[in-house]
Amino acid sequence: MRICRKPARNSLCEALRFSAFASAVALLVIPQRADAQQKRFEFTKMVAHWAQYDGDDYLPFIEEAQPDLAQFGFYGAHFWSLAHTEWHKGYPAHLPVRGHDECGKWFEDKNRELHKRGVKVIGHFNVEFLVGDPSGKLDVSGSEVPRGFFDFYRNHWDEKRFGPKPVEDPLDFIEKNADGTLIGSDSYKIGNMREYWACLRNPNWQTVLKAWVKDGVRRGLDGFIANYFYRHNCRCEHCERGFREYLSSRFKADELKAKFKIDDLAAHKFDEIVYWHSPAESTPLRREMLRWSQISNKEVFDEVFVKYGRSLKPDLIVAQWNHLSNFSQIGGDERCLLPADLWGKGEDYLWYSLGASGHYSDIENRYLGEGTLQARYIRGTFEDKPFTLGKYESTRTRVAIAELAANGGAPMGFYTRFTDPEARKEIARYYQFLRRQDSILRGNRSHAEVVLLYPRKAVHEGDLKPVELFRSLGTQLLDEHVLFDVLPDDIATEEQLTKYRHVVRPAEFMKPRSRSGPMYQSESVSRFEADWTVRVSASQPATKADGEFLTVHFVNYNRDEPPKGRDGKPSAGGGIVDEKPIAVSSIAANVILPPGRTVSQIEVSSPERPEPVKVQYKISTGDDWRVEFTMPEFLVYGMANLKLKPVE
């Protein structure tokens, strides 16, 4: 990284003001919210599988990897729609046994086996995506009979287990168009059945969800990961009433008229009440529709899983499975317009899917297919609580684990092929390495010198240009190995920002900077001489029980890539055989030490060389105390533990 002693006019260096607290390296501590009184559930390793979890080798794999948590089994709409049908083995659940009772008992037995191995079991819970047909198939008498979910509800609802049916007709649950017809699709065609969406705002549907939650708790679950938190252009009575009440509570009558041309809210006829939509077609009213949708979805999650679920089991672990991709906003991300005080409230961990944005690399064109920037955004927004990233990554097994461990997340192995002997060996090797480093990783806090603000205020106003700038600036900070956090600008306080040496505000830049020059020009930050394909981060342990440490994490993305396809597009590869990482060595580190601290020793390790090796270092003094050392060769993940002591 090149250093500029006298920044050019209007450069980024000029914009990054050196704060009055320049001597303090940030260890961000965000004020706790009201829900923070619940003890945090901390973990560093997890597994999640929707397929091939019924083989004889699954539990032996668990014993080898020793995860803290397993997302295992199904307890929501997929289970109750499909377990009793001949299509139970198909996507997405791949249920191992046919029959609600039989398959439920199978999951119950496996939950006990996982508990014996010290693993918390989190059940997958689809909250609204229903597979089935209300009618249409003829039985032997020539009568039309329901299938899938509708068959379950009409013919297999067990009142001893679930209580009375909340309504007689299951069509009451379904999202509806303005003319009252059902909202459905033919995306998956499981058993040639249609898919429908239950409306979360329907209190009768919430009763069904609570019955399923109770059944999952009875079967020995430690918690739930809930997914399919969508809303379509539903015009049912609950959505119509809910949106009107929302507007009434948020705006006065004159504001409704001025902002949205609504003269009489009670009598106003809405042409639509949309959810996700194209940012190019967004309007203030459409964003209010999306905001209300996301708030009401969160309210249902809290009612069903947080309030009711924890009334059954006070330590119930609850999480949501959401989507972020490469910061897709308004047209994606289930929380993009959610108010800050509701974002992640009461939830123990987060799953964010990166979709197709992160499962391949294109090094020639400087694309690593990584989730580092997303991980730092989630970490800063979620107050350092656990999270994971869902990457459609079955090839780069090592790097998928490393990038999460290095940035405060929990590797989860959802798409890694544990049935492949080589992949299984590496998952176990890397998870065992993380287990040995547990005191360093579990509940640790980011250590950073710069903060990059995520422009959430602009997103809420429908302006996504600052998001493009955020991505560009974040990538350049990563390329130049700056130790930085990400914090949304709507929760960042001046007190928090003064803990950093520099604050990067994307809104201050009119366009993304080119890569022709260095992005960050200053001697006031730590420096690392490494190729751009290496990512660097730092953390400090949650406690000082084993001493005071500063840990520097290095993740190497360089590799021999698979040949590109005939269309010239990068290949995702065919499994770990195509990961082919290229080892990196001789990274020179020059790290600013926390105020009043020096170093007593530095030990480096990696999954391939787990035994710590002491390295030589040099201390330099001046405005800041710095330590200089060189990282030995490592393959994908290298960790340097700096043991600190007070300056004498």
C-alpha positions in Angstrom: 0.0 0.0 0.0 1.5 3.3 -1.0 1.5 6.2 1.5 0.8 9.8 0.7 2.3 12.2 3.1 0.5 15.2 1.6 -2.9 14.2 0.1 -4.0 15.7 -3.1 -6.9 18.1 -3.1 -10.4 16.4 -3.1 -8.8 13.0 -2.7 -10.2 10.3 -0.5 -7.3 10.9 1.9 -8.5 14.5 2.4 -12.1 13.3 3.1 -10.9 10.8 5.7 -10.5 13.1 8.7 -8.0 12.1 11.3 -10.1 12.2 14.5 -9.1 13.6 17.9 -8.9 10.0 19.0 -6.3 9.0 16.5 -4.3 7.1 19.0 -7.2 4.8 19.8 -7.7 1.7 17.6 -11.4 1.0 17.4 -12.9 -1.9 19.2 -16.5 -1.0 18.4 -18.9 -1.4 21.2 -22.5 -0.6 20.2 -25.0 0.4 22.9 -27.2 -2.6 23.7 -30.8 -2.5 22.8 -33.7 -3.6 25.0 -33.6 -7.2 23.8 -29.9 -7.5 24.6 -30.7 -8.6 28.2 -31.1 -12.2 26.9 -27.8 -14.0 27.1 -26.1 -14.3 23.8 -25.8 -17.7 22.2 -22.3 -17.8 20.8 -20.9 -20.4 18.4 -18.2 -20.6 15.8 -19.0 -23.7 13.7 -22.2 -25.0 12.2 -23.5 -27.4 9.6 -26.7 -27.3 7.5 -27.9 -29.9 5.1 -31.1 -30.3 3.1 -29.9 -33.5 1.3 -28.0 -36.6 2.1 -28.4 -36.2 5.8 -30.0 -39.6 6.2 -27.0 -41.7 5.3 -25.1 -43.9 7.8 -22.0 -41.6 7.4 -23.8 -38.4 8.6 -23.3 -38.9 12.4 -19.7 -40.1 11.9 -19.1 -36.9 9.9 -20.6 -34.8 12.8 -18.1 -36.6 15.2 -15.2 -35.6 12.9 -16.2 -32.0 12.4 -17.6 -31.4 15.9 -19.9 -28.4 15.0 -21.6 -26.4 17.7 -24.9 -26.3 15.9 -26.7 -28.3 13.2 -29.5 -27.0 11.1 -31.2 -30.4 10.7 -34.7 -31.5 9.9 -37.9 -29.9 8.8 -40.8 -28.6 10.9 -42.8 -26.1 8.9 -44.8 -26.0 5.8 -42.5 -28.2 3.6 -42.8 -31.0 6.2 -46.6 -30.9 6.6 -47.2 -30.4 2.9 -45.0 -33.2 1.7 -44.1 -35.8 4.3 -47.2 -37.9 3.8 -47.0 -37.8 0.0 -45.1 -40.0 -2.5 -43.0 -37.0 -3.3 -41.5 -36.6 0.2 -38.0 -37.4 -1.0 -37.9 -34.6 -3.5 -36.5 -31.0 -3.3 -36.2 -29.1 -1.0 -36.5 -31.2 2.1 -35.5 -34.7 0.8 -37.4 -36.2 3.7 -36.0 -39.6 4.5 -39.2 -41.4 5.6 -42.7 -41.1 4.3 -45.5 -40.2 6.8 -45.9 -37.4 9.3 -45.6 -39.6 12.3 -42.9 -41.8 10.8 -40.7 -38.9 9.6 -41.3 -36.9 12.7 -40.1 -39.8 14.8 -37.1 -40.2 12.6 -36.1 -36.5 13.2 -36.8 -36.9 16.9 -34.4 -39.9 17.1 -31.7 -38.0 15.2 -32.1 -35.0 17.5 -31.2 -37.2 20.4 -28.2 -38.5 18.6 -27.0 -35.0 17.8 -27.5 -34.0 21.4 -25.4 -36.9 22.5 -22.6 -35.5 20.4 -22.9 -32.0 22.0 -24.6 -30.4 19.1 -27.5 -27.9 19.3 -30.2 -28.8 16.8 -32.0 -26.1 14.9 -35.0 -27.1 12.8 -35.7 -25.6 9.3 -39.1 -24.0 9.4 -40.8 -22.8 6.2 -43.4 -20.2 7.4 -45.7 -19.8 4.4 -44.7 -21.6 1.1 -47.4 -24.3 0.7 -47.2 -27.1 -1.9 -50.5 -28.7 -2.9 -53.8 -28.5 -4.7 -57.1 -27.5 -3.0 -58.8 -30.0 -5.4 -58.3 -31.4 -8.8 -57.3 -35.0 -8.5 -60.0 -37.7 -8.7 -60.2 -40.5 -6.2 -61.7 -44.0 -7.0 -65.2 -42.6 -6.6 -64.6 -39.9 -9.1 -64.6 -37.1 -6.5 -62.0 -34.3 -6.5 -59.7 -34.6 -3.5 -57.1 -32.1 -2.1 -53.4 -32.8 -2.3 -50.3 -31.8 -0.3 -50.9 -29.1 2.3 -54.6 -29.0 1.7 -54.9 -32.8 2.2 -52.9 -32.5 5.4 -55.2 -29.7 6.7 -58.5 -31.3 5.7 -57.7 -34.9 6.5 -54.6 -35.2 8.8 -54.9 -32.3 11.3 -54.5 -33.9 14.7 -56.5 -31.9 17.3 -54.9 -33.8 20.2 -51.5 -32.6 18.9 -52.4 -29.2 17.4 -55.6 -28.1 19.1 -58.8 -27.3 17.1 -58.5 -26.1 13.6 -58.5 -22.3 13.5 -60.7 -22.3 10.4 -62.5 -25.0 8.5 -61.5 -24.0 5.0 -57.7 -23.8 4.4 -58.2 -21.3 1.5 -58.7 -18.7 4.2 -55.0 -18.8 4.8 -53.8 -18.0 1.2 -52.7 -14.7 -0.1 -55.2 -13.3 -2.5 -55.4 -11.0 -5.5 -57.7 -8.0 -5.5 -60.5 -10.1 -7.1 -60.2 -12.7 -4.4 -58.4 -15.4 -6.5 -55.5 -17.2 -4.9 -51.9 -16.1 -5.4 -50.0 -19.2 -6.6 -47.2 -20.3 -8.9 -45.8 -23.3 -10.7 -42.1 -22.8 -10.0 -41.1 -26.2 -8.6 -44.0 -28.5 -9.7 -43.4 -31.0 -6.9 -45.7 -33.9 -7.8 -47.1 -31.6 -10.4 -48.7 -29.6 -7.7 -49.0 -25.8 -7.5 -47.5 -23.6 -4.8 -49.4 -21.1 -2.7 -48.4 -18.6 -0.1 -50.1 -18.3 3.3 -50.5 -14.7 4.4 -48.5 -14.0 7.6 -50.8 -11.3 8.6 -53.7 -13.7 8.9 -54.1 -14.5 12.6 -55.5 -17.9 11.8 -52.3 -18.8 10.0 -50.3 -17.6 13.0 -52.3 -20.2 15.0 -51.1 -22.9 12.6 -47.5 -21.8 12.9 -47.7 -21.8 16.7 -49.0 -25.4 16.6 -46.1 -26.4 14.4 -43.6 -24.6 16.7 -45.0 -26.4 19.7 -44.7 -29.8 17.9 -41.0 -29.0 17.1 -40.2 -28.1 20.6 -41.8 -31.4 21.8 -39.6 -33.3 19.4 -36.5 -32.0 21.2 -35.4 -29.0 19.1 -33.1 -26.3 20.5 -34.4 -23.7 18.1 -35.7 -22.8 14.6 -34.3 -21.2 11.5 -37.3 -19.7 9.7 -37.4 -19.0 6.0 -39.7 -17.9 3.1 -40.4 -14.5 4.8 -42.0 -13.0 1.7 -45.1 -11.1 0.9 -46.6 -10.7 -2.5 -49.2 -8.2 -3.8 -51.7 -9.7 -1.4 -55.0 -7.9 -1.1 -56.7 -10.0 1.5 -58.6 -8.3 4.3 -55.7 -8.5 6.7 -53.3 -6.8 4.3 -55.7 -4.1 3.3 -56.5 -3.3 7.0 -52.9 -3.6 8.2 -51.5 -1.2 5.5 -54.2 1.4 6.2 -53.6 1.2 9.9 -49.8 1.6 9.2 -50.3 4.7 7.1 -52.7 6.2 9.6 -50.2 5.8 12.4 -47.2 7.0 10.4 -48.7 10.0 8.6 -51.3 12.7 9.3 -54.1 13.3 6.9 -52.5 16.4 5.3 -49.2 14.4 4.8 -51.0 11.6 3.1 -52.6 14.0 0.7 -49.3 15.9 0.0 -47.1 12.9 -0.2 -49.3 10.2 -1.8 -52.4 12.1 -3.1 -54.6 10.1 -0.6 -57.5 12.4 0.2 -59.5 9.9 2.4 -57.5 6.9 3.6 -60.5 4.9 4.7 -62.1 5.2 1.2 -59.0 5.2 -0.9 -58.7 2.4 -3.4 -55.1 1.0 -3.7 -54.2 -0.4 -7.1 -51.5 -2.5 -5.4 -49.8 -3.2 -2.1 -46.4 -4.5 -3.3 -43.4 -6.1 -1.6 -40.1 -6.3 -3.4 -40.0 -4.4 -6.7 -37.6 -3.0 -9.2 -35.7 0.0 -7.7 -36.1 1.8 -11.1 -39.9 1.6 -10.6 -39.9 2.6 -7.0 -42.0 5.4 -5.6 -42.4 6.8 -2.1 -45.7 5.0 -1.7 -44.3 1.7 -3.0 -41.5 2.0 -0.4 -44.1 2.5 2.3 -45.7 -0.7 1.1 -42.4 -2.5 1.3 -41.5 -1.0 4.7 -44.9 -2.0 6.1 -44.6 -5.5 4.7 -41.2 -6.0 6.3 -42.3 -4.6 9.6 -45.4 -6.8 9.7 -43.3 -9.9 8.7 -41.0 -9.1 11.6 -44.0 -8.7 14.0 -45.3 -12.1 13.0 -41.8 -13.7 13.5 -41.6 -12.1 17.0 -45.1 -13.2 17.9 -44.7 -16.8 16.7 -41.0 -17.6 17.5 -39.8 -15.1 20.1 -42.9 -14.6 22.2 -44.7 -17.8 21.8 -41.7 -20.1 21.1 -39.8 -18.8 24.2 -43.0 -19.2 26.3 -42.6 -22.9 25.7 -38.8 -23.0 25.9 -37.2 -19.8 27.4 -33.8 -20.5 25.8 -35.2 -21.2 22.4 -32.7 -20.3 19.7 -34.4 -18.3 16.9 -33.0 -17.1 13.5 -34.1 -16.0 10.1 -32.9 -17.2 6.7 -32.7 -14.1 4.5 -31.1 -13.0 1.3 -28.6 -10.2 0.5 -26.7 -11.2 -2.7 -24.3 -8.4 -3.6 -26.3 -5.8 -1.6 -29.5 -6.1 -3.6 -31.9 -3.5 -2.1 -35.6 -2.8 -2.6 -35.7 -5.7 -5.2 -34.2 -8.0 -2.6 -33.1 -8.4 1.1 -36.0 -9.1 3.5 -34.8 -6.3 5.9 -33.8 -3.6 3.4 -36.4 -1.1 4.7 -36.8 -2.4 8.2 -36.4 0.2 10.9 -33.1 -0.1 12.8 -34.7 -0.8 16.1 -36.3 -4.0 14.6 -33.4 -5.2 12.6 -32.4 -8.6 14.2 -34.2 -7.7 17.4 -34.5 -10.8 19.7 -32.8 -13.1 17.1 -29.8 -15.2 18.1 -28.1 -15.5 14.7 -28.7 -14.7 11.0 -28.4 -16.6 7.8 -27.9 -14.4 4.7 -27.8 -16.0 1.3 -25.5 -14.5 -1.3 -27.2 -16.2 -4.2 -25.2 -16.4 -7.4 -22.8 -13.6 -6.4 -20.3 -15.5 -4.4 -19.7 -19.1 -5.6 -16.9 -18.6 -8.2 -13.9 -16.4 -8.8 -12.6 -14.5 -11.9 -9.2 -13.4 -10.8 -8.2 -12.1 -14.2 -10.9 -9.5 -13.9 -10.3 -8.9 -10.1 -13.4 -10.7 -8.9 -13.0 -13.0 -5.9 -16.6 -14.1 -5.5 -16.3 -13.4 -1.8 -18.6 -12.5 1.1 -16.2 -10.4 3.1 -18.0 -7.0 2.6 -21.4 -8.6 3.3 -20.0 -10.3 6.4 -18.7 -7.0 7.8 -22.0 -5.3 7.1 -24.0 -8.0 8.9 -21.5 -8.0 11.8 -21.7 -4.3 12.3 -25.4 -4.2 12.0 -26.1 -7.2 14.2 -23.8 -6.1 17.1 -21.2 -8.8 16.6 -23.7 -11.6 17.2 -23.2 -14.8 15.2 -24.2 -15.1 11.5 -23.5 -17.2 8.5 -23.5 -16.7 4.8 -25.2 -19.1 2.4 -23.0 -19.4 -0.7 -23.8 -21.8 -3.5 -20.2 -23.0 -3.0 -19.4 -26.6 -3.4 -15.8 -26.1 -4.8 -13.9 -23.6 -2.6 -14.6 -25.4 0.6 -11.6 -24.0 2.5 -12.1 -20.4 1.6 -15.8 -20.5 2.4 -14.9 -21.6 5.9 -12.0 -19.2 6.3 -13.7 -15.9 5.2 -16.5 -16.4 7.8 -14.1 -17.4 10.6 -12.0 -14.3 9.8 -14.9 -11.9 9.9 -16.8 -13.0 13.0 -19.1 -15.4 11.3 -19.8 -19.1 11.6 -18.9 -21.5 8.7 -21.9 -23.7 7.9 -21.0 -26.1 5.1 -24.5 -26.0 3.5 -23.3 -26.6 0.0 -19.9 -28.2 0.8 -20.0 -31.9 -0.2 -19.3 -33.8 3.0 -20.0 -37.0 1.1 -16.9 -36.3 -1.0 -14.0 -37.8 1.0 -11.6 -35.0 0.1 -14.1 -32.3 1.0 -15.1 -34.1 4.2 -11.4 -34.3 5.2 -10.9 -30.6 4.7 -14.1 -29.6 6.5 -13.1 -31.7 9.5 -9.5 -30.3 9.3 -10.7 -26.7 9.3 -13.4 -27.1 11.9 -10.9 -28.8 14.2 -8.6 -25.9 13.7 -11.4 -23.5 14.7 -12.1 -25.6 17.7 -8.5 -25.3 18.9 -8.8 -21.5 18.4 -12.1 -21.3 20.3 -10.9 -18.9 23.0 -9.8 -16.5 20.2 -12.9 -16.8 18.0 -16.0 -17.4 20.2 -17.8 -14.1 20.7 -14.8 -12.0 19.6 -15.1 -8.4 18.6 -13.8 -6.7 15.5 -10.6 -4.6 15.8 -10.5 -1.9 13.2 -9.0 1.5 12.5 -11.4 2.7 9.8 -15.2 2.5 9.5 -17.1 2.4 6.2 -20.6 3.7 6.6 -23.3 1.7 4.8 -25.8 4.2 3.3 -29.0 2.8 4.7 -30.6 6.3 5.0 -30.3 6.7 1.3 -31.7 3.2 0.7 -34.7 4.1 2.8 -35.2 7.1 0.5 -35.0 4.9 -2.6 -31.5 6.2 -3.6 -29.2 3.2 -4.4 -26.4 5.2 -6.0 -24.5 5.4 -2.6 -24.8 1.6 -2.4 -22.8 1.3 -5.6 -20.2 3.7 -4.1 -20.2 1.6 -0.9 -19.4 -1.6 -2.8 -16.6 0.2 -4.8 -15.0 1.8 -1.8 -15.3 -1.3 0.3 -13.6 -3.4 -2.4 -10.7 -1.0 -2.6 -10.3 -0.9 1.2 -10.2 -4.7 1.0 -7.7 -4.7 -1.8 -5.4 -2.4 0.1 -5.7 -4.4 3.3 -7.1 -1.7 5.5 -8.5 -2.9 8.8 -12.1 -1.6 8.6 -15.6 -2.2 10.0 -18.9 -1.5 8.3 -21.7 0.3 10.2 -25.0 1.5 8.8 -25.3 5.3 8.9 -28.7 5.3 10.6 -27.3 3.7 13.8 -23.8 5.2 13.8 -23.5 7.7 16.6 -20.8 10.4 16.7 -19.5 8.7 19.9 -19.0 5.5 18.0 -17.4 7.1 15.0 -14.8 9.0 17.1 -13.4 5.6 18.1 -12.1 5.1 14.6 -9.1 6.9 13.0 -11.1 7.5 9.8 -14.7 7.5 8.7 -15.6 6.7 5.0 -18.9 8.1 4.0 -19.9 7.0 0.5 -22.3 9.9 0.0 -19.3 12.3 0.0 -18.1 10.8 -3.3 -19.7 11.5 -6.6 -18.6 8.4 -8.4 -16.6 5.2 -7.7 -12.9 5.8 -7.8 -10.7 4.1 -10.3 -8.1 1.5 -9.3 -5.3 3.5 -10.9 -4.2 5.0 -7.7 -4.2 4.0 -4.0 -7.4 4.5 -2.3 -6.1 5.1 1.2 -3.0 7.3 1.6 -2.0 7.7 5.2 0.6 6.4 7.7 -2.1 6.5 10.4 -3.2 2.9 9.7 -1.7 -0.6 9.9 0.0 -1.8 6.7 0.2 -5.2 5.0 2.4 -5.9 1.9 0.3 -8.6 0.2 -1.3 -9.3 -3.1 -4.8 -8.0 -3.6 -6.1 -11.5 -3.5 -5.4 -11.7 0.2 -8.0 -10.3 2.7 -6.9 -9.0 6.2 -9.0 -8.5 9.3 -8.3 -8.3 13.0 -10.2 -9.2 16.2 -9.8 -9.3 20.0 -11.2 -12.1 22.2 -14.4 -11.8 24.1 -12.5 -12.2 27.4 -9.0 -11.8 28.8 -9.1 -15.1 30.7 -6.2 -16.5 28.7 -4.4 -13.2 28.4 -4.7 -10.1 26.2 -4.5 -10.8 22.5 -4.8 -9.1 19.1 -5.5 -11.6 16.3 -4.8 -10.8 12.7 -6.6 -13.0 10.1 -5.4 -13.6 6.6 -7.6 -15.2 3.9 -6.0 -16.1 0.6 -8.3 -16.4 -2.4 -5.6 -17.0 -5.0 -6.0 -20.3 -6.9 -5.7 -22.1 -10.2 -9.2 -21.5 -11.6 -11.1 -24.0 -13.7 -11.2 -23.2 -17.5 -13.9 -20.8 -18.5 -16.9 -22.1 -20.4 -17.5 -21.8 -24.1 -19.4 -18.6 -23.4 -16.3 -17.1 -21.7 -18.0 -17.1 -18.3 -16.1 -18.3 -15.2 -16.7 -21.8 -14.0 -17.9 -22.6 -10.5 -15.9 -25.9 -10.7 -17.0 -29.4 -10.0 -16.2 -29.8 -6.3 -13.1 -29.5 -4.1 -11.0 -31.1 -6.7 -11.2 -27.7 -8.5 -10.5 -25.5 -5.6 -6.7 -25.6 -6.2 -5.5 -22.8 -3.8 -2.1 -21.3 -4.4 -0.1 -20.9 -1.2 1.0 -17.4 -0.2 4.1 -16.4 1.8 6.2 -13.5 3.1 3.3 -11.1 3.9 4.9 -8.2 5.7 2.7 -6.8 8.5 3.1 -3.5 10.2 0.4 -3.3 12.8 -0.5 -0.5 15.1 -0.9 -1.7 18.7 -3.7 -0.7 21.0 -2.7 2.3 23.2 -0.5 1.4 26.1 0.3 -2.1 24.8 3.3 -3.8 23.4 3.9 -7.4 22.3 5.4 -10.3 24.3 5.2 -12.9 21.6 3.6 -13.7 18.2 2.4 -17.1 17.2 1.1 -18.0 13.8 -0.9 -21.1 12.7 -3.1 -22.4 9.9 -5.4 -25.4 9.4 -2.6 -27.2 7.5 0.0 -26.3 10.2 -2.2 -26.1 13.4 0.7 -26.2 15.9 1.6 -22.5 16.7 5.0 -21.3 15.5 6.6 -18.3 17.1 7.9 -15.7 14.7 10.4 -12.9 15.1 9.1 -9.3 15.4 10.2 -5.8 15.8 8.6 -3.0 17.9 8.9 0.6 16.7 7.7 3.6 18.6 6.6 7.1 17.7 3.1 8.6 17.5 1.9 5.0 17.6 3.6 1.8 18.8 3.8 -0.7 16.0 4.9 -4.3 15.6 6.5 -5.6 12.4 6.5 -9.3 11.5 6.4 -11.5 8.4 3.8 -14.2 7.9 5.2 -17.7 7.0 3.7 -19.5 4.1 0.0 -20.6 4.4 -2.5 -22.1 2.0 -5.9 -20.4 2.5 -6.3 -19.3 6.2 -3.5 -17.9 8.3 -3.8 -16.6 11.8 -1.3 -14.5 13.8 -2.0 -14.2 17.5 -0.2 -11.2 19.1 0.1 -11.6 22.8 -0.1 -8.2 24.4 1.2 -6.7 27.6 1.2 -3.2 29.1 4.0 -0.9 28.1 6.4 -0.6 31.1 
